[in-house]
């Protein structure tokens, strides 16, 4: 891989098969005797995730040799050409060298996923996007890259579902209050025990008036931190620092 510019979502096109079934299929093709094909991750029907390749290695999951639509010679969509191109200006892009591929198992030929597959794919995609400094706008369908392939079929045929999936990934990427503030405090009764190491931070912020919770002893640490809440916390912190600097 030269870098990571996007995460591409696929379907395995093999209803009710497992992640291991599909991983083994890719393994049998690695010498190219029946054509190449691979992906970095495959999400199973029960939500387990199989990693097939290290993220630093290129997978053959989104290459193309066909025009993206009849009557054209370009083999990737204009958007993919512009955003998934690691070559010099004007040269043909090769999205395999800058994208991570996630294959999803499904229960029928429509590409319908189990709830477990959906949730696990949302979580995995969010983790990968955060890891590489990307956003939900850097999620792609195979179809959006090459133009001619109905992959992931469920999302291609149900655009509202694709929008919902991307929205859920965006929500999953938002930092929680606990992640941002490193909080666990004697002042809050709803903080899990595994975060007790952060108690001094919360105690200090509470006593300085920066962190207040809901006023009833709850911090709700697993809830996403909104921009409005972040603005309030930052403003309180600045106010405290300015008071300390002025000696008031």
GUFIMI-510693 format. One record per residue: residue number from 1; residue in one letter; x, y, z of N, C-alpha, C in turn. Coordinates in Angstrom, 3 decimals. Layout:
(NUM; A; (X; Y; Z); (X; Y; Z); (X; Y; Z)) ...
REM end
This chain:
(1; X; (0.839; -1.193; 0.000); (0.000; 0.000; 0.000); (0.875; 1.243; 0.000)) (2; X; (0.475; 2.238; -0.783); (1.220; 3.492; -0.779); (0.708; 4.423; 0.315)) (3; X; (-0.582; 4.316; 0.627); (-1.224; 5.111; 1.675); (-2.650; 4.584; 1.780)) (4; X; (-3.448; 5.153; 2.656); (-4.858; 4.760; 2.743); (-5.715; 5.998; 2.533)) (5; X; (-6.449; 5.994; 1.425); (-7.315; 7.116; 1.089); (-8.803; 6.787; 1.218)) (6; X; (-9.125; 5.515; 1.391); (-10.531; 5.154; 1.472); (-10.726; 3.730; 1.953)) (7; X; (-11.952; 3.443; 2.383); (-12.379; 2.105; 2.784); (-13.495; 1.690; 1.840)) (8; X; (-13.349; 0.531; 1.198); (-14.327; 0.081; 0.203); (-15.124; -1.101; 0.761)) (9; X; (-16.449; -0.993; 0.659); (-17.361; -2.018; 1.169); (-17.829; -2.901; 0.010)) (10; X; (-17.756; -4.226; 0.209); (-18.130; -5.214; -0.804); (-19.133; -6.219; -0.238)) (11; X; (-19.776; -6.957; -1.118); (-20.504; -8.156; -0.697); (-19.762; -9.357; -1.274)) (12; X; (-19.896; -10.526; -0.632); (-19.150; -11.698; -1.088); (-19.813; -12.402; -2.269)) (13; X; (-21.070; -12.019; -2.582); (-21.811; -12.622; -3.704); (-21.932; -14.139; -3.549)) (14; X; (-22.117; -14.578; -2.311); (-22.223; -16.005; -2.005); (-23.091; -16.156; -0.752)) (15; X; (-24.432; -16.145; -0.921); (-25.335; -16.115; 0.232); (-25.074; -17.224; 1.248)) (16; X; (-25.159; -16.832; 2.513); (-25.067; -17.725; 3.680); (-23.698; -18.372; 3.843)) (17; X; (-22.714; -17.926; 3.096); (-21.353; -18.433; 3.302); (-20.725; -17.705; 4.486)) (18; X; (-19.699; -18.304; 5.064); (-19.042; -17.704; 6.217); (-17.831; -16.891; 5.794)) (19; X; (-17.324; -16.127; 6.725); (-16.112; -15.365; 6.447); (-14.952; -16.305; 6.125)) (20; X; (-14.851; -17.406; 6.861); (-13.772; -18.354; 6.610); (-13.896; -18.993; 5.232)) (21; X; (-15.131; -19.328; 4.815); (-15.327; -19.862; 3.459); (-14.706; -18.933; 2.419)) (22; X; (-14.997; -17.664; 2.561); (-14.538; -16.689; 1.581); (-13.051; -16.382; 1.710)) (23; X; (-12.546; -16.415; 2.932); (-11.111; -16.254; 3.117); (-10.360; -17.405; 2.438)) (24; X; (-10.879; -18.623; 2.580); (-10.228; -19.783; 1.962); (-10.289; -19.704; 0.436)) (25; X; (-11.390; -19.153; -0.085); (-11.509; -18.948; -1.531); (-10.423; -18.003; -2.030)) (26; X; (-10.220; -16.891; -1.300); (-9.156; -15.953; -1.672); (-7.790; -16.624; -1.595)) (27; X; (-7.595; -17.425; -0.561); (-6.298; -18.085; -0.372); (-5.967; -18.993; -1.554)) (28; X; (-6.980; -19.654; -2.088); (-6.745; -20.560; -3.221); (-6.400; -19.806; -4.500)) (29; X; (-6.683; -18.529; -4.545); (-6.436; -17.739; -5.760); (-5.132; -16.947; -5.690)) (30; X; (-4.370; -17.079; -4.623); (-3.236; -16.180; -4.436); (-2.132; -16.353; -5.469)) (31; X; (-2.092; -17.508; -6.139); (-1.074; -17.712; -7.173); (-1.556; -17.298; -8.560)) (32; X; (-2.804; -16.842; -8.647); (-3.305; -16.299; -9.902); (-3.743; -17.312; -10.936)) (33; X; (-3.824; -18.580; -10.574); (-4.185; -19.603; -11.562); (-5.620; -19.450; -12.059)) (34; X; (-6.491; -18.906; -11.220); (-7.883; -18.683; -11.646); (-8.252; -17.218; -11.518)) (35; X; (-7.262; -16.356; -11.649); (-7.498; -14.926; -11.469); (-7.244; -14.536; -10.023)) (36; X; (-6.951; -13.282; -9.811); (-6.660; -12.809; -8.457); (-7.915; -12.251; -7.797)) (37; X; (-7.886; -12.178; -6.494); (-8.976; -11.577; -5.741); (-8.663; -11.685; -4.263)) (38; X; (-8.875; -10.615; -3.533); (-8.599; -10.636; -2.102); (-9.221; -9.408; -1.453)) (39; X; (-9.217; -9.404; -0.145); (-9.674; -8.261; 0.636); (-8.936; -8.288; 1.958)) (40; X; (-8.929; -7.178; 2.640); (-8.249; -7.134; 3.933); (-9.071; -7.799; 5.035)) (41; X; (-10.374; -7.566; 5.005); (-11.244; -8.092; 6.061); (-12.505; -8.714; 5.455)) (42; X; (-13.048; -9.713; 6.159); (-14.350; -10.273; 5.819); (-15.162; -10.358; 7.106)) (43; X; (-16.390; -9.843; 7.068); (-17.265; -9.850; 8.242); (-18.271; -10.988; 8.099)) (44; X; (-18.329; -11.850; 9.096); (-19.157; -13.058; 9.031); (-20.618; -12.775; 9.398)) (45; X; (-21.456; -13.776; 9.199); (-22.881; -13.664; 9.497); (-23.147; -13.421; 10.971)) (46; X; (-22.256; -13.932; 11.834); (-22.446; -13.751; 13.272); (-21.697; -12.532; 13.809)) (47; X; (-21.116; -11.742; 12.927); (-20.440; -10.526; 13.340); (-18.957; -10.673; 13.617)) (48; X; (-18.425; -11.890; 13.560); (-16.982; -12.042; 13.740); (-16.266; -11.518; 12.499)) (49; X; (-15.048; -11.065; 12.695); (-14.272; -10.465; 11.608); (-13.015; -11.295; 11.369)) (50; X; (-12.794; -11.668; 10.113); (-11.579; -12.379; 9.723); (-10.685; -11.410; 8.963)) (51; X; (-9.442; -11.265; 9.412); (-8.485; -10.445; 8.684); (-7.675; -11.343; 7.765)) (52; X; (-7.684; -11.026; 6.478); (-6.996; -11.851; 5.480); (-5.600; -11.347; 5.162)) (53; X; (-5.398; -10.051; 5.264); (-4.112; -9.427; 4.917); (-3.781; -8.335; 5.929)) (54; X; (-2.498; -8.077; 6.158); (-2.122; -6.895; 6.938); (-2.588; -5.636; 6.200)) (55; X; (-2.941; -4.622; 6.948); (-3.430; -3.397; 6.316); (-2.372; -2.712; 5.462)) (56; X; (-1.113; -2.999; 5.719); (-0.042; -2.369; 4.938); (0.178; -3.057; 3.591)) (57; X; (-0.474; -4.207; 3.378); (-0.326; -4.926; 2.112); (-1.525; -4.674; 1.208)) (58; X; (-1.270; -4.628; -0.078); (-2.323; -4.339; -1.045); (-3.184; -5.567; -1.302)) (59; X; (-4.495; -5.364; -1.337); (-5.437; -6.415; -1.709); (-5.966; -6.131; -3.110)) (60; X; (-6.277; -7.200; -3.850); (-6.874; -7.048; -5.184); (-8.389; -7.088; -5.053)) (61; X; (-8.973; -5.952; -4.696); (-10.408; -5.944; -4.415); (-11.182; -4.915; -5.234)) (62; X; (-10.502; -3.964; -5.839); (-11.256; -2.907; -6.513); (-10.556; -2.433; -7.792)) (63; X; (-9.795; -3.329; -8.414); (-9.216; -3.001; -9.708); (-10.262; -3.092; -10.812)) (64; X; (-9.935; -2.601; -11.992); (-10.890; -2.648; -13.099); (-10.153; -2.641; -14.433)) (65; X; (-10.731; -3.343; -15.402); (-10.210; -3.301; -16.770); (-11.324; -2.965; -17.755)) (66; X; (-12.523; -2.698; -17.213); (-13.680; -2.353; -18.042); (-13.998; -0.877; -17.894)) (67; X; (-14.591; -0.250; -18.915); (-14.994; 1.151; -18.782); (-16.089; 1.292; -17.727)) (68; X; (-16.070; 2.406; -16.995); (-17.016; 2.552; -15.897); (-18.455; 2.719; -16.387)) (69; X; (-18.631; 3.088; -17.674); (-19.966; 3.078; -18.257); (-19.830; 2.975; -19.772)) (70; X; (-20.840; 2.447; -20.437); (-20.769; 2.272; -21.898); (-20.452; 3.585; -22.602)) (71; X; (-19.643; 3.489; -23.634); (-19.324; 4.660; -24.427); (-18.147; 5.461; -23.924)) (72; X; (-17.544; 5.000; -22.821); (-16.385; 5.705; -22.286); (-15.167; 4.784; -22.331)) (73; X; (-14.015; 5.359; -22.188); (-12.786; 4.574; -22.133); (-12.179; 4.583; -20.728)) (74; X; (-12.654; 5.495; -19.881); (-12.120; 5.600; -18.521); (-12.602; 4.402; -17.703)) (75; X; (-11.691; 3.758; -16.972); (-12.065; 2.522; -16.271); (-12.394; 2.726; -14.799)) (76; X; (-12.297; 3.952; -14.307); (-12.762; 4.268; -12.959); (-13.668; 5.484; -13.042)) (77; X; (-14.575; 5.611; -12.106); (-15.488; 6.741; -12.129); (-14.696; 8.045; -11.956)) (78; X; (-15.237; 9.150; -12.422); (-14.526; 10.425; -12.273); (-14.170; 10.741; -10.822)) (79; X; (-15.083; 10.419; -9.900); (-14.796; 10.706; -8.489); (-13.649; 9.843; -7.985)) (80; X; (-13.657; 8.555; -8.340); (-12.551; 7.686; -7.933); (-11.254; 8.139; -8.581)) (81; X; (-11.330; 8.559; -9.838); (-10.148; 9.028; -10.564); (-9.522; 10.217; -9.836)) (82; X; (-10.378; 11.081; -9.319); (-9.883; 12.283; -8.659); (-9.404; 12.029; -7.230)) (83; X; (-10.112; 11.179; -6.495); (-9.840; 11.053; -5.059); (-9.000; 9.837; -4.676)) (84; X; (-8.957; 8.825; -5.533); (-8.214; 7.608; -5.201); (-7.049; 7.418; -6.160)) (85; X; (-6.345; 8.487; -6.386); (-5.243; 8.469; -7.346); (-3.948; 8.841; -6.635)) (86; X; (-3.010; 7.920; -6.599); (-1.708; 8.204; -5.989); (-0.651; 8.492; -7.040)) (87; X; (-1.046; 8.501; -8.308); (-0.107; 8.763; -9.400); (-0.042; 10.254; -9.715)) (88; X; (0.867; 10.594; -10.571); (0.982; 11.980; -10.975); (-0.250; 12.403; -11.774)) (89; X; (-0.484; 13.693; -11.825); (-1.659; 14.237; -12.500); (-1.776; 13.706; -13.923)) (90; X; (-2.972; 13.256; -14.254); (-3.249; 12.781; -15.601); (-3.022; 11.308; -15.803)) (91; X; (-2.295; 10.659; -14.896); (-2.051; 9.228; -15.037); (-3.191; 8.413; -14.439)) (92; X; (-3.334; 7.195; -14.927); (-4.403; 6.316; -14.463); (-4.226; 5.970; -12.994)) (93; X; (-5.284; 6.104; -12.187); (-5.193; 5.719; -10.780); (-5.232; 4.195; -10.628)) (94; X; (-4.868; 3.740; -9.474); (-4.962; 2.318; -9.166); (-5.470; 2.195; -7.730)) (95; X; (-6.790; 2.239; -7.533); (-7.356; 2.297; -6.183); (-6.945; 1.157; -5.256)) (96; X; (-6.520; 0.008; -5.812); (-6.067; -1.068; -4.935); (-4.918; -0.634; -4.021)) (97; X; (-4.098; 0.290; -4.499); (-2.906; 0.625; -3.709); (-3.144; 1.696; -2.660)) (98; X; (-4.396; 2.138; -2.499); (-4.663; 3.163; -1.486); (-6.011; 2.975; -0.792)) (99; X; (-6.577; 1.770; -0.875); (-7.855; 1.509; -0.199); (-7.800; 0.183; 0.545)) (100; X; (-8.553; 0.120; 1.628); (-8.717; -1.113; 2.389); (-10.085; -1.699; 2.050)) (101; X; (-10.110; -3.000; 1.735); (-11.351; -3.656; 1.335); (-11.977; -4.457; 2.461)) (102; X; (-13.283; -4.247; 2.655); (-14.065; -5.021; 3.629); (-15.151; -5.775; 2.875)) (103; X; (-15.130; -7.086; 2.961); (-16.171; -7.930; 2.369); (-17.212; -8.268; 3.433)) (104; X; (-18.484; -8.173; 3.061); (-19.573; -8.497; 3.983); (-20.283; -9.772; 3.533)) (105; X; (-20.503; -10.697; 4.441); (-21.354; -11.846; 4.141); (-22.805; -11.393; 4.166)) (106; X; (-23.705; -12.236; 3.637); (-25.113; -11.837; 3.540); (-25.977; -13.086; 3.433)) (107; X; (-27.285; -12.911; 3.594); (-28.168; -14.080; 3.703); (-28.921; -14.406; 2.419)) (108; X; (-28.927; -13.513; 1.438); (-29.652; -13.791; 0.203); (-28.989; -13.083; -0.967)) (109; X; (-29.558; -13.282; -2.169); (-28.954; -12.686; -3.363); (-29.227; -11.193; -3.490)) (110; X; (-30.057; -10.654; -2.604); (-30.225; -9.197; -2.559); (-29.072; -8.533; -1.820)) (111; X; (-28.293; -9.340; -1.107); (-27.186; -8.786; -0.332); (-27.575; -8.373; 1.074)) (112; X; (-28.759; -8.819; 1.505); (-29.240; -8.449; 2.834); (-28.326; -9.038; 3.919)) (113; X; (-27.905; -8.206; 4.862); (-26.995; -8.646; 5.915); (-27.742; -8.948; 7.208)) (114; X; (-27.147; -9.765; 8.055); (-27.687; -9.945; 9.395); (-27.407; -8.678; 10.203)) (115; X; (-28.130; -8.516; 11.310); (-27.874; -7.369; 12.190); (-26.449; -7.419; 12.717)) (116; X; (-25.970; -8.636; 12.981); (-24.625; -8.798; 13.513); (-23.557; -8.354; 12.488)) (117; X; (-23.773; -8.727; 11.225); (-22.835; -8.318; 10.180); (-22.849; -6.802; 10.017)) (118; X; (-24.039; -6.240; 9.998); (-24.175; -4.788; 9.840); (-23.420; -4.063; 10.960)) (119; X; (-23.720; -4.437; 12.210); (-23.100; -3.748; 13.352); (-21.580; -3.890; 13.341)) (120; X; (-21.107; -5.104; 13.074); (-19.659; -5.339; 13.085); (-18.966; -4.567; 11.967)) (121; X; (-19.624; -4.444; 10.818); (-19.034; -3.701; 9.700); (-18.992; -2.210; 10.008)) (122; X; (-20.041; -1.697; 10.635); (-20.049; -0.298; 11.071); (-18.873; -0.038; 12.010)) (123; X; (-18.716; -0.914; 12.997); (-17.647; -0.737; 13.982); (-16.266; -0.817; 13.331)) (124; X; (-16.078; -1.810; 12.471); (-14.787; -1.978; 11.801); (-14.467; -0.782; 10.917)) (125; X; (-15.441; -0.350; 10.133); (-15.225; 0.794; 9.247); (-14.870; 2.041; 10.049)) (126; X; (-15.569; 2.263; 11.160); (-15.288; 3.433; 12.000); (-13.869; 3.381; 12.556)) (127; X; (-13.461; 2.215; 13.012); (-12.106; 2.062; 13.548); (-11.053; 2.361; 12.488)) (128; X; (-11.259; 1.841; 11.288); (-10.286; 2.049; 10.216); (-10.218; 3.509; 9.790)) (129; X; (-11.367; 4.138; 9.661); (-11.386; 5.545; 9.259); (-10.671; 6.417; 10.290)) (130; X; (-10.924; 6.159; 11.555); (-10.258; 6.923; 12.611); (-8.749; 6.676; 12.586)) (131; X; (-8.364; 5.433; 12.360); (-6.948; 5.074; 12.367); (-6.168; 5.826; 11.302)) (132; X; (-6.802; 6.059; 10.151); (-6.095; 6.691; 9.046); (-6.488; 8.154; 8.829)) (133; X; (-7.152; 8.738; 9.817); (-7.483; 10.150; 9.736); (-8.493; 10.481; 8.650)) (134; X; (-9.404; 9.547; 8.378); (-10.413; 9.735; 7.343); (-11.782; 10.012; 7.963)) (135; X; (-12.779; 10.250; 7.126); (-14.144; 10.489; 7.598); (-15.103; 9.525; 6.898)) (136; X; (-16.362; 9.565; 7.301); (-17.364; 8.706; 6.676); (-17.510; 9.006; 5.189)) (137; X; (-17.094; 10.174; 4.751); (-17.122; 10.508; 3.324); (-16.063; 9.751; 2.535)) (138; X; (-15.157; 9.093; 3.250); (-14.130; 8.286; 2.588); (-14.512; 6.813; 2.529)) (139; X; (-15.782; 6.524; 2.800); (-16.328; 5.188; 2.574); (-16.789; 5.094; 1.122)) (140; X; (-16.498; 3.972; 0.488); (-16.869; 3.754; -0.908); (-17.559; 2.407; -1.060)) (141; X; (-18.454; 2.347; -2.011); (-18.918; 1.062; -2.521); (-18.028; 0.682; -3.701)) (142; X; (-17.887; -0.610; -3.944); (-17.149; -1.074; -5.123); (-17.728; -0.414; -6.380)) (143; X; (-19.045; -0.313; -6.440); (-19.713; 0.309; -7.586); (-19.296; 1.767; -7.765)) (144; X; (-19.095; 2.475; -6.679); (-18.735; 3.889; -6.766); (-17.302; 4.091; -7.291)) (145; X; (-16.492; 3.062; -7.188); (-15.117; 3.159; -7.682); (-15.017; 2.781; -9.153)) (146; X; (-15.652; 1.651; -9.524); (-15.489; 1.160; -10.904); (-16.680; 1.466; -11.802)) (147; X; (-17.834; 1.761; -11.209); (-18.994; 2.161; -12.004); (-19.865; 1.039; -12.515)) (148; X; (-19.295; -0.099; -12.893); (-20.059; -1.126; -13.592); (-20.468; -2.313; -12.716)) (149; X; (-19.981; -2.429; -11.513); (-20.218; -3.623; -10.691); (-21.242; -3.331; -9.594)) (150; X; (-22.260; -4.200; -9.456); (-23.302; -3.948; -8.449); (-22.877; -4.511; -7.085)) (151; X; (-21.894; -3.906; -6.519); (-21.283; -4.367; -5.278); (-21.080; -3.154; -4.370)) (152; X; (-21.465; -3.203; -3.227); (-22.287; -4.118; -2.436); (-23.729; -4.024; -2.933)) (153; X; (-24.294; -5.158; -3.408); (-25.588; -5.121; -4.089); (-26.684; -4.508; -3.232)) (154; X; (-26.713; -4.833; -1.931); (-27.779; -4.297; -1.074); (-27.742; -2.773; -1.058)) (155; X; (-26.570; -2.211; -0.953); (-26.450; -0.759; -0.894); (-26.629; -0.111; -2.258)) (156; X; (-26.174; -0.781; -3.318); (-26.359; -0.246; -4.666); (-27.847; -0.107; -4.981)) (157; X; (-28.629; -1.114; -4.607); (-30.064; -1.118; -4.913); (-30.906; -0.420; -3.854)) (158; X; (-30.296; -0.059; -2.737); (-31.015; 0.622; -1.651); (-30.175; 1.806; -1.167)) (159; X; (-30.160; 2.886; -1.927); (-29.312; 4.032; -1.590); (-29.576; 4.604; -0.196)) (160; X; (-30.833; 4.539; 0.255); (-31.143; 5.049; 1.592); (-30.438; 4.227; 2.664)) (161; X; (-30.280; 2.932; 2.417); (-29.574; 2.067; 3.357); (-28.078; 2.419; 3.393)) (162; X; (-27.517; 2.749; 2.254); (-26.120; 3.165; 2.207); (-25.932; 4.464; 2.978)) (163; X; (-26.875; 5.384; 2.821); (-26.803; 6.637; 3.565); (-26.915; 6.370; 5.067)) (164; X; (-27.794; 5.439; 5.439); (-27.941; 5.089; 6.856); (-26.667; 4.451; 7.408)) (165; X; (-26.073; 3.569; 6.625); (-24.841; 2.921; 7.054); (-23.743; 3.959; 7.299)) (166; X; (-23.570; 4.874; 6.359); (-22.529; 5.889; 6.500); (-22.808; 6.793; 7.703)) (167; X; (-24.086; 7.086; 7.938); (-24.436; 7.910; 9.098); (-24.096; 7.188; 10.395)) (168; X; (-24.354; 5.881; 10.445); (-24.028; 5.113; 11.648); (-22.524; 5.037; 11.864)) (169; X; (-21.767; 4.926; 10.778); (-20.314; 4.926; 10.903); (-19.841; 6.282; 11.437)) (170; X; (-20.427; 7.352; 10.924); (-20.066; 8.682; 11.405); (-20.320; 8.835; 12.888)) (171; X; (-21.466; 8.326; 13.349); (-21.787; 8.382; 14.775); (-20.803; 7.553; 15.590)) (172; X; (-20.452; 6.373; 15.078); (-19.518; 5.495; 15.789); (-18.129; 6.105; 15.889)) (173; X; (-17.811; 7.027; 15.003); (-16.491; 7.661; 15.015); (-16.390; 8.800; 16.021)) (174; X; (-17.530; 9.293; 16.505); (-17.484; 10.427; 17.423); (-16.883; 10.008; 18.758)) (175; X; (-16.013; 10.819; 19.315); (-15.427; 10.471; 20.612); (-16.473; 10.531; 21.708)) (176; X; (-16.373; 9.634; 22.655); (-17.258; 9.683; 23.816); (-16.710; 10.691; 24.814)) (177; X; (-17.541; 11.092; 25.751); (-17.073; 11.994; 26.795); (-15.864; 11.399; 27.518)) (178; X; (-15.946; 10.095; 27.759); (-14.857; 9.442; 28.490); (-13.558; 9.495; 27.704)) (179; X; (-13.637; 9.294; 26.394); (-12.436; 9.317; 25.570); (-11.812; 10.703; 25.539)) (180; X; (-12.652; 11.724; 25.498); (-12.135; 13.077; 25.396); (-11.587; 13.575; 26.730)) (181; X; (-12.268; 13.316; 27.808); (-11.906; 13.890; 29.095); (-11.102; 12.947; 29.995)) (182; X; (-10.974; 11.661; 29.601); (-10.275; 10.669; 30.417); (-10.845; 10.649; 31.833)) (183; X; (-12.144; 10.411; 31.909); (-12.846; 10.635; 33.164); (-13.229; 9.353; 33.889)) (184; X; (-13.022; 9.384; 35.183); (-13.604; 8.439; 36.138); (-13.487; 9.132; 37.478)) (185; X; (-14.581; 9.365; 38.146); (-14.529; 10.224; 39.312); (-15.467; 9.780; 40.410)) (186; X; (-15.128; 10.150; 41.634); (-16.000; 9.885; 42.780); (-17.277; 10.710; 42.696)) (187; X; (-17.277; 11.740; 41.839); (-18.450; 12.588; 41.707); (-19.506; 12.003; 40.776)) (188; X; (-19.129; 10.988; 40.001); (-20.061; 10.431; 39.026); (-20.286; 8.957; 39.309)) (189; X; (-21.534; 8.572; 39.367); (-21.885; 7.215; 39.779); (-22.045; 6.242; 38.619)) (190; X; (-21.983; 6.719; 37.389); (-22.251; 5.836; 36.252); (-20.998; 5.523; 35.432)) (191; X; (-19.812; 5.703; 36.028); (-18.574; 5.421; 35.312); (-18.159; 3.976; 35.557)) (192; X; (-17.830; 3.218; 34.505); (-17.455; 1.815; 34.693); (-16.135; 1.676; 35.441)) (193; X; (-16.013; 0.595; 36.176); (-14.850; 0.357; 37.023); (-13.541; 0.325; 36.244)) (194; X; (-13.613; -0.166; 34.976); (-12.374; -0.307; 34.217); (-11.710; 1.030; 33.893)) (195; X; (-12.410; 2.133; 34.176); (-11.811; 3.443; 33.901); (-11.428; 4.194; 35.173)) (196; X; (-11.342; 3.499; 36.296); (-11.053; 4.169; 37.559); (-9.667; 4.818; 37.593)) (197; X; (-8.778; 4.399; 36.690); (-7.444; 4.992; 36.614); (-7.486; 6.484; 36.296)) (198; X; (-8.606; 6.955; 35.742); (-8.689; 8.362; 35.330); (-9.343; 9.252; 36.385)) (199; X; (-9.600; 8.716; 37.582); (-10.304; 9.466; 38.622); (-9.692; 10.837; 38.925)) (200; X; (-8.367; 10.957; 39.045); (-7.804; 12.278; 39.371); (-8.139; 13.361; 38.349)) (201; X; (-8.208; 12.976; 37.076); (-8.547; 13.956; 36.032); (-9.963; 14.490; 36.234)) (202; X; (-10.886; 13.580; 36.473); (-12.281; 13.986; 36.642); (-12.463; 14.803; 37.903)) (203; X; (-11.829; 14.354; 38.988); (-11.937; 15.094; 40.243); (-11.467; 16.532; 40.066)) (204; X; (-10.330; 16.682; 39.421); (-9.756; 18.008; 39.227); (-10.656; 18.883; 38.367)) (205; X; (-11.171; 18.329; 37.277); (-12.027; 19.106; 36.380); (-13.349; 19.481; 37.038)) (206; X; (-13.894; 18.568; 37.825); (-15.143; 18.862; 38.535); (-14.934; 19.992; 39.534)) (207; X; (-13.867; 19.910; 40.285); (-13.604; 20.906; 41.315); (-13.264; 22.277; 40.732)) (208; X; (-12.787; 22.298; 39.515); (-12.477; 23.572; 38.852); (-13.692; 24.140; 38.122)) (209; X; (-14.791; 23.385; 38.116); (-16.002; 23.867; 37.457); (-16.044; 23.637; 35.969)) (210; X; (-15.081; 22.856; 35.449); (-15.043; 22.591; 34.008); (-16.019; 21.492; 33.631)) (211; X; (-16.078; 20.466; 34.446); (-16.908; 19.299; 34.161); (-17.992; 19.180; 35.216)) (212; X; (-19.254; 19.114; 34.782); (-20.355; 19.110; 35.746); (-21.285; 17.911; 35.620)) (213; X; (-21.250; 17.180; 34.514); (-22.175; 16.076; 34.327); (-23.592; 16.582; 34.167)) (214; X; (-24.565; 15.741; 34.537); (-25.967; 16.147; 34.369); (-26.565; 16.755; 35.629)) (215; X; (-25.734; 16.971; 36.639); (-26.220; 17.560; 37.875); (-26.835; 16.561; 38.828)) (216; X; (-26.928; 15.307; 38.410); (-27.509; 14.263; 39.250); (-26.512; 13.131; 39.494)) (217; X; (-25.235; 13.419; 39.294); (-24.210; 12.426; 39.539); (-23.931; 11.496; 38.377)) (218; X; (-24.415; 11.850; 37.189); (-24.195; 11.019; 36.001); (-23.364; 11.766; 34.971)) (219; X; (-22.410; 11.058; 34.398); (-21.603; 11.625; 33.322); (-22.031; 11.107; 31.955)) (220; X; (-22.649; 9.914; 31.929); (-23.021; 9.243; 30.671); (-21.797; 9.127; 29.760)) (221; X; (-20.774; 8.431; 30.231); (-19.489; 8.424; 29.529); (-19.481; 7.779; 28.155)) (222; X; (-20.463; 6.911; 27.868); (-20.476; 6.234; 26.572); (-21.204; 7.033; 25.501)) (223; X; (-21.849; 8.143; 25.888); (-22.567; 8.953; 24.906); (-21.579; 9.767; 24.066)) (224; X; (-21.874; 9.962; 22.775); (-20.997; 10.810; 21.956); (-20.937; 12.230; 22.499)) (225; X; (-19.796; 12.867; 22.356); (-19.622; 14.255; 22.753); (-19.993; 15.141; 21.574)) (226; X; (-21.024; 15.965; 21.731); (-21.437; 16.833; 20.635); (-20.521; 18.053; 20.546)) (227; X; (-20.604; 18.744; 19.432); (-19.799; 19.956; 19.274); (-20.202; 21.000; 20.309)) (228; X; (-21.493; 21.081; 20.604); (-21.976; 22.051; 21.581); (-21.392; 21.749; 22.960)) (229; X; (-21.402; 20.484; 23.343); (-20.850; 20.100; 24.646); (-19.354; 20.363; 24.700)) (230; X; (-18.661; 20.056; 23.600); (-17.226; 20.310; 23.553); (-16.940; 21.802; 23.695)) (231; X; (-17.770; 22.621; 23.050); (-17.583; 24.070; 23.127); (-17.733; 24.565; 24.567)) (232; X; (-18.717; 24.023; 25.285); (-18.941; 24.418; 26.678); (-17.744; 24.025; 27.540)) (233; X; (-17.268; 22.791; 27.376); (-16.137; 22.316; 28.164); (-14.882; 23.151; 27.907)) (234; X; (-14.630; 23.427; 26.630); (-13.438; 24.221; 26.288); (-13.563; 25.629; 26.835)) (235; X; (-14.749; 26.212; 26.739); (-14.966; 27.576; 27.239); (-14.752; 27.640; 28.751)) (236; X; (-15.272; 26.643; 29.457); (-15.076; 26.609; 30.919); (-13.599; 26.470; 31.270)) (237; X; (-12.900; 25.627; 30.509); (-11.475; 25.428; 30.771); (-10.695; 26.717; 30.543)) (238; X; (-11.015; 27.422; 29.448); (-10.335; 28.692; 29.154); (-10.639; 29.724; 30.232)) (239; X; (-11.891; 29.756; 30.657); (-12.286; 30.704; 31.707); (-11.495; 30.445; 32.991)) (240; X; (-11.335; 29.185; 33.346); (-10.589; 28.841; 34.549); (-9.129; 29.268; 34.418)) (241; X; (-8.519; 28.968; 33.269); (-7.118; 29.325; 33.058); (-6.921; 30.836; 33.115)) (242; X; (-7.830; 31.586; 32.494); (-7.708; 33.043; 32.497); (-7.824; 33.607; 33.913)) (243; X; (-8.702; 33.013; 34.721); (-8.831; 33.462; 36.102); (-7.550; 33.199; 36.892)) (244; X; (-6.973; 32.022; 36.636); (-5.728; 31.676; 37.328); (-4.602; 32.622; 36.911)) (245; X; (-4.548; 32.960; 35.642); (-3.486; 33.835; 35.159); (-3.633; 35.255; 35.703)) (246; X; (-4.884; 35.676; 35.868); (-5.121; 37.043; 36.360); (-5.087; 37.116; 37.870)) (247; X; (-5.053; 35.967; 38.529); (-4.991; 35.940; 39.980); (-6.320; 36.164; 40.643)) (248; X; (-7.406; 36.080; 39.885); (-8.745; 36.331; 40.455); (-9.373; 35.017; 40.864)) 
REM end
